[in-house]
Amino acid sequence: MKTQYILLIVVMVALFIAPFVISPSAEYSGADSAVEELISNQGYEPWFSPIWEPPSGEIESLLFALQASIGAIIIGYFVGFEKGKKAKK
């Protein structure tokens, strides 16, 4: 069992490192910036403006991480709840 965990960790690390080894000079930006550039090149104009814009990119990242962690907590709660129900039976 312990060797399985070690093997999984090694595979996970290899999958993380492989893109950097295969193409070390590549620019690894997110898909959001690529799509934004594609849309802006086509002359798209937004229909409305946001009600509130975060003052900086760091605040925007913080809010995104907070949203992701709240979602993970909710999913984890329900997975644990179902597991607890099965263990109780």
PyMOL Python script that loads the backbone (N, CA, C, O; Angstrom):
from pymol import cmd

cmd.read_pdbstr("""\
ATOM      1  N   MET A   1       0.826  -1.190   0.000  1.00  0.00           N
ATOM      2  CA  MET A   1       0.000   0.000   0.000  1.00  0.00           C
ATOM      3  C   MET A   1       0.876   1.262   0.000  1.00  0.00           C
ATOM      4  O   MET A   1       0.591   2.234  -0.700  1.00  0.00           O
ATOM      5  N   LYS A   2       1.932   1.221   0.791  1.00  0.00           N
ATOM      6  CA  LYS A   2       2.823   2.378   0.878  1.00  0.00           C
ATOM      7  C   LYS A   2       3.538   2.625  -0.446  1.00  0.00           C
ATOM      8  O   LYS A   2       3.766   3.772  -0.829  1.00  0.00           O
ATOM      9  N   THR A   3       3.891   1.545  -1.145  1.00  0.00           N
ATOM     10  CA  THR A   3       4.563   1.703  -2.437  1.00  0.00           C
ATOM     11  C   THR A   3       3.625   2.320  -3.474  1.00  0.00           C
ATOM     12  O   THR A   3       4.073   3.045  -4.361  1.00  0.00           O
ATOM     13  N   GLN A   4       2.336   2.038  -3.367  1.00  0.00           N
ATOM     14  CA  GLN A   4       1.364   2.644  -4.286  1.00  0.00           C
ATOM     15  C   GLN A   4       1.326   4.161  -4.103  1.00  0.00           C
ATOM     16  O   GLN A   4       1.293   4.911  -5.078  1.00  0.00           O
ATOM     17  N   TYR A   5       1.332   4.597  -2.863  1.00  0.00           N
ATOM     18  CA  TYR A   5       1.325   6.036  -2.595  1.00  0.00           C
ATOM     19  C   TYR A   5       2.592   6.699  -3.113  1.00  0.00           C
ATOM     20  O   TYR A   5       2.546   7.777  -3.707  1.00  0.00           O
ATOM     21  N   ILE A   6       3.708   6.052  -2.883  1.00  0.00           N
ATOM     22  CA  ILE A   6       4.979   6.613  -3.372  1.00  0.00           C
ATOM     23  C   ILE A   6       4.972   6.673  -4.891  1.00  0.00           C
ATOM     24  O   ILE A   6       5.409   7.664  -5.478  1.00  0.00           O
ATOM     25  N   LEU A   7       4.475   5.612  -5.535  1.00  0.00           N
ATOM     26  CA  LEU A   7       4.404   5.586  -6.988  1.00  0.00           C
ATOM     27  C   LEU A   7       3.479   6.693  -7.509  1.00  0.00           C
ATOM     28  O   LEU A   7       3.810   7.369  -8.483  1.00  0.00           O
ATOM     29  N   LEU A   8       2.344   6.876  -6.875  1.00  0.00           N
ATOM     30  CA  LEU A   8       1.423   7.940  -7.282  1.00  0.00           C
ATOM     31  C   LEU A   8       2.053   9.321  -7.123  1.00  0.00           C
ATOM     32  O   LEU A   8       1.866  10.185  -7.980  1.00  0.00           O
ATOM     33  N   ILE A   9       2.780   9.536  -6.063  1.00  0.00           N
ATOM     34  CA  ILE A   9       3.449  10.823  -5.847  1.00  0.00           C
ATOM     35  C   ILE A   9       4.515  11.054  -6.903  1.00  0.00           C
ATOM     36  O   ILE A   9       4.651  12.166  -7.414  1.00  0.00           O
ATOM     37  N   VAL A  10       5.278  10.012  -7.239  1.00  0.00           N
ATOM     38  CA  VAL A  10       6.312  10.141  -8.275  1.00  0.00           C
ATOM     39  C   VAL A  10       5.676  10.458  -9.618  1.00  0.00           C
ATOM     40  O   VAL A  10       6.177  11.313 -10.348  1.00  0.00           O
ATOM     41  N   VAL A  11       4.584   9.786  -9.958  1.00  0.00           N
ATOM     42  CA  VAL A  11       3.888  10.058 -11.222  1.00  0.00           C
ATOM     43  C   VAL A  11       3.359  11.483 -11.237  1.00  0.00           C
ATOM     44  O   VAL A  11       3.470  12.174 -12.250  1.00  0.00           O
ATOM     45  N   MET A  12       2.786  11.930 -10.132  1.00  0.00           N
ATOM     46  CA  MET A  12       2.246  13.284 -10.053  1.00  0.00           C
ATOM     47  C   MET A  12       3.346  14.330 -10.239  1.00  0.00           C
ATOM     48  O   MET A  12       3.160  15.304 -10.968  1.00  0.00           O
ATOM     49  N   VAL A  13       4.468  14.136  -9.594  1.00  0.00           N
ATOM     50  CA  VAL A  13       5.589  15.067  -9.735  1.00  0.00           C
ATOM     51  C   VAL A  13       6.119  15.050 -11.164  1.00  0.00           C
ATOM     52  O   VAL A  13       6.458  16.097 -11.715  1.00  0.00           O
ATOM     53  N   ALA A  14       6.191  13.858 -11.767  1.00  0.00           N
ATOM     54  CA  ALA A  14       6.664  13.749 -13.154  1.00  0.00           C
ATOM     55  C   ALA A  14       5.723  14.475 -14.107  1.00  0.00           C
ATOM     56  O   ALA A  14       6.175  15.145 -15.035  1.00  0.00           O
ATOM     57  N   LEU A  15       4.421  14.346 -13.886  1.00  0.00           N
ATOM     58  CA  LEU A  15       3.452  15.050 -14.737  1.00  0.00           C
ATOM     59  C   LEU A  15       3.561  16.563 -14.568  1.00  0.00           C
ATOM     60  O   LEU A  15       3.335  17.312 -15.518  1.00  0.00           O
ATOM     61  N   PHE A  16       3.898  17.005 -13.389  1.00  0.00           N
ATOM     62  CA  PHE A  16       4.058  18.437 -13.147  1.00  0.00           C
ATOM     63  C   PHE A  16       5.318  18.975 -13.810  1.00  0.00           C
ATOM     64  O   PHE A  16       5.302  20.069 -14.373  1.00  0.00           O
ATOM     65  N   ILE A  17       6.398  18.226 -13.749  1.00  0.00           N
ATOM     66  CA  ILE A  17       7.698  18.689 -14.246  1.00  0.00           C
ATOM     67  C   ILE A  17       7.848  18.503 -15.760  1.00  0.00           C
ATOM     68  O   ILE A  17       8.581  19.260 -16.395  1.00  0.00           O
ATOM     69  N   ALA A  18       7.173  17.517 -16.348  1.00  0.00           N
ATOM     70  CA  ALA A  18       7.348  17.173 -17.766  1.00  0.00           C
ATOM     71  C   ALA A  18       7.202  18.361 -18.717  1.00  0.00           C
ATOM     72  O   ALA A  18       8.048  18.513 -19.598  1.00  0.00           O
ATOM     73  N   PRO A  19       6.178  19.216 -18.592  1.00  0.00           N
ATOM     74  CA  PRO A  19       6.078  20.336 -19.546  1.00  0.00           C
ATOM     75  C   PRO A  19       7.269  21.287 -19.481  1.00  0.00           C
ATOM     76  O   PRO A  19       7.672  21.837 -20.505  1.00  0.00           O
ATOM     77  N   PHE A  20       7.828  21.484 -18.315  1.00  0.00           N
ATOM     78  CA  PHE A  20       8.973  22.377 -18.173  1.00  0.00           C
ATOM     79  C   PHE A  20      10.234  21.771 -18.777  1.00  0.00           C
ATOM     80  O   PHE A  20      11.093  22.495 -19.282  1.00  0.00           O
ATOM     81  N   VAL A  21      10.347  20.454 -18.727  1.00  0.00           N
ATOM     82  CA  VAL A  21      11.506  19.775 -19.305  1.00  0.00           C
ATOM     83  C   VAL A  21      11.373  19.701 -20.830  1.00  0.00           C
ATOM     84  O   VAL A  21      12.343  19.910 -21.558  1.00  0.00           O
ATOM     85  N   ILE A  22      10.162  19.404 -21.299  1.00  0.00           N
ATOM     86  CA  ILE A  22       9.932  19.258 -22.736  1.00  0.00           C
ATOM     87  C   ILE A  22      10.104  20.588 -23.463  1.00  0.00           C
ATOM     88  O   ILE A  22      10.728  20.645 -24.522  1.00  0.00           O
ATOM     89  N   SER A  23       9.551  21.655 -22.894  1.00  0.00           N
ATOM     90  CA  SER A  23       9.615  22.962 -23.552  1.00  0.00           C
ATOM     91  C   SER A  23       9.958  24.037 -22.519  1.00  0.00           C
ATOM     92  O   SER A  23       9.066  24.744 -22.051  1.00  0.00           O
ATOM     93  N   PRO A  24      11.230  24.169 -22.160  1.00  0.00           N
ATOM     94  CA  PRO A  24      11.607  25.083 -21.081  1.00  0.00           C
ATOM     95  C   PRO A  24      11.423  26.565 -21.419  1.00  0.00           C
ATOM     96  O   PRO A  24      11.285  27.382 -20.509  1.00  0.00           O
ATOM     97  N   SER A  25      11.420  26.927 -22.696  1.00  0.00           N
ATOM     98  CA  SER A  25      11.317  28.347 -23.033  1.00  0.00           C
ATOM     99  C   SER A  25       9.884  28.774 -23.351  1.00  0.00           C
ATOM    100  O   SER A  25       9.660  29.912 -23.764  1.00  0.00           O
ATOM    101  N   ALA A  26       8.924  27.889 -23.168  1.00  0.00           N
ATOM    102  CA  ALA A  26       7.528  28.220 -23.474  1.00  0.00           C
ATOM    103  C   ALA A  26       6.970  29.185 -22.434  1.00  0.00           C
ATOM    104  O   ALA A  26       7.409  29.220 -21.284  1.00  0.00           O
ATOM    105  N   GLU A  27       5.991  29.963 -22.875  1.00  0.00           N
ATOM    106  CA  GLU A  27       5.324  30.886 -21.955  1.00  0.00           C
ATOM    107  C   GLU A  27       4.064  30.204 -21.450  1.00  0.00           C
ATOM    108  O   GLU A  27       3.169  29.883 -22.231  1.00  0.00           O
ATOM    109  N   TYR A  28       3.994  29.983 -20.148  1.00  0.00           N
ATOM    110  CA  TYR A  28       2.877  29.270 -19.555  1.00  0.00           C
ATOM    111  C   TYR A  28       1.895  30.263 -18.947  1.00  0.00           C
ATOM    112  O   TYR A  28       1.878  30.478 -17.735  1.00  0.00           O
ATOM    113  N   SER A  29       1.086  30.857 -19.800  1.00  0.00           N
ATOM    114  CA  SER A  29       0.032  31.735 -19.304  1.00  0.00           C
ATOM    115  C   SER A  29      -1.277  30.969 -19.369  1.00  0.00           C
ATOM    116  O   SER A  29      -1.375  29.949 -20.052  1.00  0.00           O
ATOM    117  N   GLY A  30      -2.260  31.449 -18.674  1.00  0.00           N
ATOM    118  CA  GLY A  30      -3.526  30.753 -18.618  1.00  0.00           C
ATOM    119  C   GLY A  30      -4.334  30.890 -19.896  1.00  0.00           C
ATOM    120  O   GLY A  30      -4.012  31.690 -20.774  1.00  0.00           O
ATOM    121  N   ALA A  31      -5.376  30.102 -19.979  1.00  0.00           N
ATOM    122  CA  ALA A  31      -6.255  30.141 -21.143  1.00  0.00           C
ATOM    123  C   ALA A  31      -7.046  31.447 -21.181  1.00  0.00           C
ATOM    124  O   ALA A  31      -7.455  31.896 -22.252  1.00  0.00           O
ATOM    125  N   ASP A  32      -7.262  32.055 -20.016  1.00  0.00           N
ATOM    126  CA  ASP A  32      -8.025  33.304 -19.972  1.00  0.00           C
ATOM    127  C   ASP A  32      -7.369  34.393 -20.806  1.00  0.00           C
ATOM    128  O   ASP A  32      -8.044  35.094 -21.560  1.00  0.00           O
ATOM    129  N   SER A  33      -6.065  34.535 -20.676  1.00  0.00           N
ATOM    130  CA  SER A  33      -5.382  35.592 -21.423  1.00  0.00           C
ATOM    131  C   SER A  33      -5.369  35.300 -22.916  1.00  0.00           C
ATOM    132  O   SER A  33      -5.447  36.223 -23.726  1.00  0.00           O
ATOM    133  N   ALA A  34      -5.273  34.032 -23.288  1.00  0.00           N
ATOM    134  CA  ALA A  34      -5.286  33.679 -24.713  1.00  0.00           C
ATOM    135  C   ALA A  34      -6.645  33.976 -25.335  1.00  0.00           C
ATOM    136  O   ALA A  34      -6.722  34.498 -26.447  1.00  0.00           O
ATOM    137  N   VAL A  35      -7.708  33.647 -24.624  1.00  0.00           N
ATOM    138  CA  VAL A  35      -9.055  33.913 -25.134  1.00  0.00           C
ATOM    139  C   VAL A  35      -9.322  35.411 -25.169  1.00  0.00           C
ATOM    140  O   VAL A  35      -9.922  35.915 -26.118  1.00  0.00           O
ATOM    141  N   GLU A  36      -8.882  36.121 -24.141  1.00  0.00           N
ATOM    142  CA  GLU A  36      -9.075  37.566 -24.114  1.00  0.00           C
ATOM    143  C   GLU A  36      -8.391  38.224 -25.311  1.00  0.00           C
ATOM    144  O   GLU A  36      -8.953  39.124 -25.936  1.00  0.00           O
ATOM    145  N   GLU A  37      -7.198  37.780 -25.621  1.00  0.00           N
ATOM    146  CA  GLU A  37      -6.474  38.333 -26.767  1.00  0.00           C
ATOM    147  C   GLU A  37      -7.196  37.995 -28.073  1.00  0.00           C
ATOM    148  O   GLU A  37      -7.296  38.844 -28.959  1.00  0.00           O
ATOM    149  N   LEU A  38      -7.695  36.773 -28.199  1.00  0.00           N
ATOM    150  CA  LEU A  38      -8.404  36.352 -29.403  1.00  0.00           C
ATOM    151  C   LEU A  38      -9.682  37.172 -29.607  1.00  0.00           C
ATOM    152  O   LEU A  38      -9.978  37.607 -30.720  1.00  0.00           O
ATOM    153  N   ILE A  39     -10.428  37.376 -28.530  1.00  0.00           N
ATOM    154  CA  ILE A  39     -11.679  38.126 -28.625  1.00  0.00           C
ATOM    155  C   ILE A  39     -11.414  39.593 -28.919  1.00  0.00           C
ATOM    156  O   ILE A  39     -12.113  40.189 -29.738  1.00  0.00           O
ATOM    157  N   SER A  40     -10.423  40.187 -28.271  1.00  0.00           N
ATOM    158  CA  SER A  40     -10.156  41.610 -28.484  1.00  0.00           C
ATOM    159  C   SER A  40      -9.647  41.869 -29.903  1.00  0.00           C
ATOM    160  O   SER A  40      -9.850  42.964 -30.428  1.00  0.00           O
ATOM    161  N   ASN A  41      -9.000  40.903 -30.530  1.00  0.00           N
ATOM    162  CA  ASN A  41      -8.528  41.064 -31.899  1.00  0.00           C
ATOM    163  C   ASN A  41      -9.673  41.038 -32.912  1.00  0.00           C
ATOM    164  O   ASN A  41      -9.503  41.489 -34.045  1.00  0.00           O
ATOM    165  N   GLN A  42     -10.830  40.518 -32.520  1.00  0.00           N
ATOM    166  CA  GLN A  42     -11.972  40.438 -33.424  1.00  0.00           C
ATOM    167  C   GLN A  42     -12.879  41.661 -33.320  1.00  0.00           C
ATOM    168  O   GLN A  42     -13.897  41.728 -34.009  1.00  0.00           O
ATOM    169  N   GLY A  43     -12.536  42.615 -32.486  1.00  0.00           N
ATOM    170  CA  GLY A  43     -13.321  43.837 -32.369  1.00  0.00           C
ATOM    171  C   GLY A  43     -14.537  43.717 -31.460  1.00  0.00           C
ATOM    172  O   GLY A  43     -15.458  44.528 -31.556  1.00  0.00           O
ATOM    173  N   TYR A  44     -14.554  42.731 -30.590  1.00  0.00           N
ATOM    174  CA  TYR A  44     -15.670  42.541 -29.668  1.00  0.00           C
ATOM    175  C   TYR A  44     -15.701  43.669 -28.637  1.00  0.00           C
ATOM    176  O   TYR A  44     -14.663  44.052 -28.095  1.00  0.00           O
ATOM    177  N   GLU A  45     -16.882  44.191 -28.374  1.00  0.00           N
ATOM    178  CA  GLU A  45     -17.058  45.182 -27.317  1.00  0.00           C
ATOM    179  C   GLU A  45     -18.056  44.637 -26.302  1.00  0.00           C
ATOM    180  O   GLU A  45     -19.120  44.157 -26.692  1.00  0.00           O
ATOM    181  N   PRO A  46     -17.742  44.699 -25.020  1.00  0.00           N
ATOM    182  CA  PRO A  46     -18.653  44.143 -24.006  1.00  0.00           C
ATOM    183  C   PRO A  46     -19.987  44.891 -23.956  1.00  0.00           C
ATOM    184  O   PRO A  46     -20.058  46.082 -24.258  1.00  0.00           O
ATOM    185  N   TRP A  47     -21.026  44.179 -23.574  1.00  0.00           N
ATOM    186  CA  TRP A  47     -22.362  44.763 -23.482  1.00  0.00           C
ATOM    187  C   TRP A  47     -22.528  45.619 -22.237  1.00  0.00           C
ATOM    188  O   TRP A  47     -23.306  46.573 -22.238  1.00  0.00           O
ATOM    189  N   PHE A  48     -21.814  45.289 -21.188  1.00  0.00           N
ATOM    190  CA  PHE A  48     -21.944  46.021 -19.929  1.00  0.00           C
ATOM    191  C   PHE A  48     -20.611  46.012 -19.210  1.00  0.00           C
ATOM    192  O   PHE A  48     -19.705  45.260 -19.571  1.00  0.00           O
ATOM    193  N   SER A  49     -20.495  46.842 -18.202  1.00  0.00           N
ATOM    194  CA  SER A  49     -19.268  46.875 -17.400  1.00  0.00           C
ATOM    195  C   SER A  49     -19.565  46.256 -16.032  1.00  0.00           C
ATOM    196  O   SER A  49     -20.710  46.279 -15.583  1.00  0.00           O
ATOM    197  N   PRO A  50     -18.556  45.709 -15.373  1.00  0.00           N
ATOM    198  CA  PRO A  50     -18.782  45.084 -14.074  1.00  0.00           C
ATOM    199  C   PRO A  50     -19.234  46.098 -13.019  1.00  0.00           C
ATOM    200  O   PRO A  50     -18.892  47.279 -13.081  1.00  0.00           O
ATOM    201  N   ILE A  51     -20.003  45.612 -12.061  1.00  0.00           N
ATOM    202  CA  ILE A  51     -20.468  46.475 -10.974  1.00  0.00           C
ATOM    203  C   ILE A  51     -19.295  46.898 -10.108  1.00  0.00           C
ATOM    204  O   ILE A  51     -19.194  48.058  -9.707  1.00  0.00           O
ATOM    205  N   TRP A  52     -18.398  45.941  -9.818  1.00  0.00           N
ATOM    206  CA  TRP A  52     -17.217  46.229  -8.993  1.00  0.00           C
ATOM    207  C   TRP A  52     -16.039  45.479  -9.567  1.00  0.00           C
ATOM    208  O   TRP A  52     -16.141  44.291  -9.873  1.00  0.00           O
ATOM    209  N   GLU A  53     -14.939  46.153  -9.713  1.00  0.00           N
ATOM    210  CA  GLU A  53     -13.708  45.516 -10.171  1.00  0.00           C
ATOM    211  C   GLU A  53     -12.707  45.512  -9.033  1.00  0.00           C
ATOM    212  O   GLU A  53     -12.523  46.532  -8.370  1.00  0.00           O
ATOM    213  N   PRO A  54     -12.049  44.369  -8.793  1.00  0.00           N
ATOM    214  CA  PRO A  54     -11.046  44.330  -7.735  1.00  0.00           C
ATOM    215  C   PRO A  54      -9.941  45.349  -8.011  1.00  0.00           C
ATOM    216  O   PRO A  54      -9.569  45.569  -9.164  1.00  0.00           O
ATOM    217  N   PRO A  55      -9.416  45.972  -6.951  1.00  0.00           N
ATOM    218  CA  PRO A  55      -8.409  47.019  -7.140  1.00  0.00           C
ATOM    219  C   PRO A  55      -7.086  46.515  -7.722  1.00  0.00           C
ATOM    220  O   PRO A  55      -6.327  47.299  -8.292  1.00  0.00           O
ATOM    221  N   SER A  56      -6.801  45.212  -7.584  1.00  0.00           N
ATOM    222  CA  SER A  56      -5.533  44.705  -8.126  1.00  0.00           C
ATOM    223  C   SER A  56      -5.690  43.243  -8.508  1.00  0.00           C
ATOM    224  O   SER A  56      -6.669  42.588  -8.151  1.00  0.00           O
ATOM    225  N   GLY A  57      -4.709  42.752  -9.237  1.00  0.00           N
ATOM    226  CA  GLY A  57      -4.709  41.349  -9.633  1.00  0.00           C
ATOM    227  C   GLY A  57      -4.566  40.417  -8.447  1.00  0.00           C
ATOM    228  O   GLY A  57      -5.078  39.297  -8.468  1.00  0.00           O
ATOM    229  N   GLU A  58      -3.868  40.875  -7.403  1.00  0.00           N
ATOM    230  CA  GLU A  58      -3.695  40.044  -6.214  1.00  0.00           C
ATOM    231  C   GLU A  58      -5.023  39.836  -5.496  1.00  0.00           C
ATOM    232  O   GLU A  58      -5.313  38.737  -5.023  1.00  0.00           O
ATOM    233  N   ILE A  59      -5.829  40.893  -5.416  1.00  0.00           N
ATOM    234  CA  ILE A  59      -7.149  40.779  -4.784  1.00  0.00           C
ATOM    235  C   ILE A  59      -8.041  39.853  -5.605  1.00  0.00           C
ATOM    236  O   ILE A  59      -8.794  39.051  -5.053  1.00  0.00           O
ATOM    237  N   GLU A  60      -7.950  39.973  -6.924  1.00  0.00           N
ATOM    238  CA  GLU A  60      -8.725  39.106  -7.802  1.00  0.00           C
ATOM    239  C   GLU A  60      -8.327  37.649  -7.602  1.00  0.00           C
ATOM    240  O   GLU A  60      -9.191  36.773  -7.546  1.00  0.00           O
ATOM    241  N   SER A  61      -7.028  37.382  -7.494  1.00  0.00           N
ATOM    242  CA  SER A  61      -6.548  36.018  -7.244  1.00  0.00           C
ATOM    243  C   SER A  61      -6.999  35.522  -5.876  1.00  0.00           C
ATOM    244  O   SER A  61      -7.364  34.356  -5.724  1.00  0.00           O
ATOM    245  N   LEU A  62      -6.975  36.402  -4.884  1.00  0.00           N
ATOM    246  CA  LEU A  62      -7.429  36.032  -3.549  1.00  0.00           C
ATOM    247  C   LEU A  62      -8.896  35.636  -3.566  1.00  0.00           C
ATOM    248  O   LEU A  62      -9.273  34.627  -2.970  1.00  0.00           O
ATOM    249  N   LEU A  63      -9.724  36.417  -4.241  1.00  0.00           N
ATOM    250  CA  LEU A  63     -11.150  36.104  -4.307  1.00  0.00           C
ATOM    251  C   LEU A  63     -11.397  34.796  -5.048  1.00  0.00           C
ATOM    252  O   LEU A  63     -12.273  34.017  -4.671  1.00  0.00           O
ATOM    253  N   PHE A  64     -10.626  34.557  -6.099  1.00  0.00           N
ATOM    254  CA  PHE A  64     -10.761  33.297  -6.836  1.00  0.00           C
ATOM    255  C   PHE A  64     -10.373  32.120  -5.952  1.00  0.00           C
ATOM    256  O   PHE A  64     -11.066  31.103  -5.932  1.00  0.00           O
ATOM    257  N   ALA A  65      -9.263  32.251  -5.218  1.00  0.00           N
ATOM    258  CA  ALA A  65      -8.823  31.177  -4.331  1.00  0.00           C
ATOM    259  C   ALA A  65      -9.836  30.950  -3.208  1.00  0.00           C
ATOM    260  O   ALA A  65     -10.084  29.810  -2.815  1.00  0.00           O
ATOM    261  N   LEU A  66     -10.413  32.020  -2.699  1.00  0.00           N
ATOM    262  CA  LEU A  66     -11.435  31.901  -1.657  1.00  0.00           C
ATOM    263  C   LEU A  66     -12.656  31.167  -2.192  1.00  0.00           C
ATOM    264  O   LEU A  66     -13.208  30.299  -1.516  1.00  0.00           O
ATOM    265  N   GLN A  67     -13.078  31.512  -3.397  1.00  0.00           N
ATOM    266  CA  GLN A  67     -14.213  30.840  -4.026  1.00  0.00           C
ATOM    267  C   GLN A  67     -13.912  29.355  -4.224  1.00  0.00           C
ATOM    268  O   GLN A  67     -14.769  28.512  -3.958  1.00  0.00           O
ATOM    269  N   ALA A  68     -12.724  29.030  -4.680  1.00  0.00           N
ATOM    270  CA  ALA A  68     -12.346  27.630  -4.889  1.00  0.00           C
ATOM    271  C   ALA A  68     -12.307  26.866  -3.571  1.00  0.00           C
ATOM    272  O   ALA A  68     -12.749  25.719  -3.509  1.00  0.00           O
ATOM    273  N   SER A  69     -11.781  27.488  -2.516  1.00  0.00           N
ATOM    274  CA  SER A  69     -11.700  26.795  -1.228  1.00  0.00           C
ATOM    275  C   SER A  69     -13.079  26.577  -0.624  1.00  0.00           C
ATOM    276  O   SER A  69     -13.325  25.534  -0.020  1.00  0.00           O
ATOM    277  N   ILE A  70     -13.985  27.538  -0.774  1.00  0.00           N
ATOM    278  CA  ILE A  70     -15.355  27.354  -0.278  1.00  0.00           C
ATOM    279  C   ILE A  70     -16.023  26.208  -1.030  1.00  0.00           C
ATOM    280  O   ILE A  70     -16.711  25.386  -0.425  1.00  0.00           O
ATOM    281  N   GLY A  71     -15.826  26.149  -2.338  1.00  0.00           N
ATOM    282  CA  GLY A  71     -16.380  25.048  -3.118  1.00  0.00           C
ATOM    283  C   GLY A  71     -15.809  23.708  -2.689  1.00  0.00           C
ATOM    284  O   GLY A  71     -16.544  22.725  -2.594  1.00  0.00           O
ATOM    285  N   ALA A  72     -14.509  23.654  -2.427  1.00  0.00           N
ATOM    286  CA  ALA A  72     -13.877  22.411  -1.983  1.00  0.00           C
ATOM    287  C   ALA A  72     -14.404  21.984  -0.618  1.00  0.00           C
ATOM    288  O   ALA A  72     -14.592  20.793  -0.369  1.00  0.00           O
ATOM    289  N   ILE A  73     -14.641  22.941   0.257  1.00  0.00           N
ATOM    290  CA  ILE A  73     -15.188  22.619   1.582  1.00  0.00           C
ATOM    291  C   ILE A  73     -16.585  22.036   1.446  1.00  0.00           C
ATOM    292  O   ILE A  73     -16.914  21.054   2.112  1.00  0.00           O
ATOM    293  N   ILE A  74     -17.406  22.626   0.595  1.00  0.00           N
ATOM    294  CA  ILE A  74     -18.775  22.130   0.403  1.00  0.00           C
ATOM    295  C   ILE A  74     -18.760  20.727  -0.188  1.00  0.00           C
ATOM    296  O   ILE A  74     -19.476  19.845   0.286  1.00  0.00           O
ATOM    297  N   ILE A  75     -17.950  20.516  -1.218  1.00  0.00           N
ATOM    298  CA  ILE A  75     -17.867  19.182  -1.824  1.00  0.00           C
ATOM    299  C   ILE A  75     -17.327  18.172  -0.806  1.00  0.00           C
ATOM    300  O   ILE A  75     -17.851  17.064  -0.698  1.00  0.00           O
ATOM    301  N   GLY A  76     -16.291  18.546  -0.068  1.00  0.00           N
ATOM    302  CA  GLY A  76     -15.730  17.654   0.943  1.00  0.00           C
ATOM    303  C   GLY A  76     -16.728  17.298   2.028  1.00  0.00           C
ATOM    304  O   GLY A  76     -16.753  16.163   2.504  1.00  0.00           O
ATOM    305  N   TYR A  77     -17.551  18.262   2.422  1.00  0.00           N
ATOM    306  CA  TYR A  77     -18.571  17.994   3.435  1.00  0.00           C
ATOM    307  C   TYR A  77     -19.544  16.932   2.954  1.00  0.00           C
ATOM    308  O   TYR A  77     -19.834  15.978   3.677  1.00  0.00           O
ATOM    309  N   PHE A  78     -20.049  17.093   1.735  1.00  0.00           N
ATOM    310  CA  PHE A  78     -21.036  16.147   1.240  1.00  0.00           C
ATOM    311  C   PHE A  78     -20.430  14.778   0.961  1.00  0.00           C
ATOM    312  O   PHE A  78     -21.093  13.763   1.176  1.00  0.00           O
ATOM    313  N   VAL A  79     -19.195  14.723   0.491  1.00  0.00           N
ATOM    314  CA  VAL A  79     -18.536  13.423   0.303  1.00  0.00           C
ATOM    315  C   VAL A  79     -18.344  12.748   1.661  1.00  0.00           C
ATOM    316  O   VAL A  79     -18.605  11.553   1.797  1.00  0.00           O
ATOM    317  N   GLY A  80     -17.896  13.489   2.653  1.00  0.00           N
ATOM    318  CA  GLY A  80     -17.737  12.937   3.996  1.00  0.00           C
ATOM    319  C   GLY A  80     -19.053  12.524   4.619  1.00  0.00           C
ATOM    320  O   GLY A  80     -19.125  11.516   5.323  1.00  0.00           O
ATOM    321  N   PHE A  81     -20.095  13.300   4.364  1.00  0.00           N
ATOM    322  CA  PHE A  81     -21.424  12.986   4.892  1.00  0.00           C
ATOM    323  C   PHE A  81     -21.923  11.658   4.332  1.00  0.00           C
ATOM    324  O   PHE A  81     -22.437  10.818   5.070  1.00  0.00           O
ATOM    325  N   GLU A  82     -21.766  11.476   3.021  1.00  0.00           N
ATOM    326  CA  GLU A  82     -22.187  10.224   2.394  1.00  0.00           C
ATOM    327  C   GLU A  82     -21.350   9.050   2.886  1.00  0.00           C
ATOM    328  O   GLU A  82     -21.882   7.962   3.104  1.00  0.00           O
ATOM    329  N   LYS A  83     -20.059   9.255   3.063  1.00  0.00           N
ATOM    330  CA  LYS A  83     -19.198   8.194   3.569  1.00  0.00           C
ATOM    331  C   LYS A  83     -19.596   7.832   5.004  1.00  0.00           C
ATOM    332  O   LYS A  83     -19.598   6.659   5.377  1.00  0.00           O
ATOM    333  N   GLY A  84     -19.926   8.835   5.791  1.00  0.00           N
ATOM    334  CA  GLY A  84     -20.375   8.588   7.165  1.00  0.00           C
ATOM    335  C   GLY A  84     -21.690   7.817   7.207  1.00  0.00           C
ATOM    336  O   GLY A  84     -21.877   6.956   8.066  1.00  0.00           O
ATOM    337  N   LYS A  85     -22.599   8.121   6.285  1.00  0.00           N
ATOM    338  CA  LYS A  85     -23.863   7.388   6.221  1.00  0.00           C
ATOM    339  C   LYS A  85     -23.632   5.919   5.890  1.00  0.00           C
ATOM    340  O   LYS A  85     -24.273   5.035   6.458  1.00  0.00           O
ATOM    341  N   LYS A  86     -22.699   5.666   4.953  1.00  0.00           N
ATOM    342  CA  LYS A  86     -22.402   4.272   4.593  1.00  0.00           C
ATOM    343  C   LYS A  86     -21.721   3.550   5.747  1.00  0.00           C
ATOM    344  O   LYS A  86     -21.996   2.373   5.981  1.00  0.00           O
ATOM    345  N   ALA A  87     -20.838   4.228   6.472  1.00  0.00           N
ATOM    346  CA  ALA A  87     -20.132   3.609   7.599  1.00  0.00           C
ATOM    347  C   ALA A  87     -21.089   3.318   8.743  1.00  0.00           C
ATOM    348  O   ALA A  87     -20.878   2.367   9.497  1.00  0.00           O
ATOM    349  N   LYS A  88     -22.127   4.113   8.883  1.00  0.00           N
ATOM    350  CA  LYS A  88     -23.087   3.933   9.966  1.00  0.00           C
ATOM    351  C   LYS A  88     -23.959   2.684   9.755  1.00  0.00           C
ATOM    352  O   LYS A  88     -24.402   2.047  10.710  1.00  0.00           O
ATOM    353  N   LYS A  89     -24.188   2.356   8.477  1.00  0.00           N
ATOM    354  CA  LYS A  89     -25.040   1.188   8.168  1.00  0.00           C
ATOM    355  C   LYS A  89     -24.380  -0.104   8.445  1.00  0.00           C
ATOM    356  O   LYS A  89     -24.976  -1.160   8.233  1.00  0.00           O
TER     357      LYS A  89
END
""", "prot")
cmd.dss("prot")
cmd.show_as("cartoon", "prot")
cmd.util.cbc("prot")
cmd.orient("prot")
